[in-house]
C-alpha cells in the first residue's frame, strides 16, 4: 500500500506559512526588495563538497541551483540595491535527519554593509522568530582556544590529536593540521555550539573563504565570513562578499583542480557571474536554512516533520 499522506502535520504546515509571513514582514519593514531568480542554469557551483542535481532537456543539460547566490549577485551588480529571496535549492545526496536534497533557503544581501553589521541583522531576525537570548560572537581562533585550548593558527597534528579522548575510526597518521581542525570542529565543537544562546563564529581560515573577502588579522589570513549555530546546528552562513573577479577565477580554478583530484566531474565556470562580479557593490550576504529554522521553532527532531513531502515520500 502506498504511503501517500504528507509527513508534516497540519500544525507544522501552518507554522511554515506563519514563518514565511514573518520573514516577509521583516524585510518589508526594512524596505528590502524581494526577488526571484531561476532554479535552472547552464552552470553551477564548483565546490567539491557540494554536488548539483542535473536536468536534461533535449540536447541541453541544466543544473538545479544549490543556492540563488550567483543570480542574486548579478542583480546586485545591475543596481538592485539590497535584496532578499525565499527560494528552493537542491543538493545531490543530502538526506539525513536535518537534510533533504530539495530544501528552502532564505538568502539576502545588504549593500554598503559589512559582515559584522549583517550578523546584527541576522540576530534580530532570529530573536523575532525564536525569541532567543541575544547571540554571542566568537572568532574561529577564540573558539578553538576556549573549547580545546589550541591556537588553530599555530598548532600541530600532535596537539590536535591530543584533543580527542578516543582514537578516530580512520587512519590519522597522514592528517594535516587543516584536516585535524575540520575533524575537531565537526566532532568536538559543533555539537556543543549554541545550546544556551545562539552563537556566531566568524573570521574563518582563508582556505574556507569560498566567496568571501579575506584580510590579515594578527599576521594571519582570515576570511570575512560567519556561521550561526543554534542547538549544535548550523543555521546560517554569511560573507563579506568578494568583489574581485580575478581572485574569484583563481578560486574557481582551485576548486576545479580539487574536483579533478577527487575524480569528480569538471564543471564549467560561470563567466556571466564573473563578469558581473566586476560591478558588484560593497555588500554582505547570508543564506539561512528555512526548514532548519522551522525545526527549531517547532521543536521538530527530523526535517521530515516540517516538510509536506520529503524525498523519501515523493
Secondary structure, DSSP 8 states (H G I E B T S, - for coil): ----S-SS-HHHHHHHHHHHHHHHHHHHHTT-EE----SEES-----TT----EEEETTEEEEE-S-SHHHHHHHHHTT--SEEEEEEEE-TT--BTTB-SEEEEEEEEEET--HHHHHHHHHHHHHHHH-----EEEEHHHHHHHHTS--TTS--HHHHHTT-SS--SS--TT--HHHHHHHHIIIIIGGGTTSSS-EEEEEEEGGG-TTB-EEEETTEEEEEEEEEEETTEEEEEEEEB---HHHHHHHHHHHHHHHHHTT-------HHHHHHHTT--SEEEEEEEHHHHHHHHHT-SSGGGG-SS-GGG-
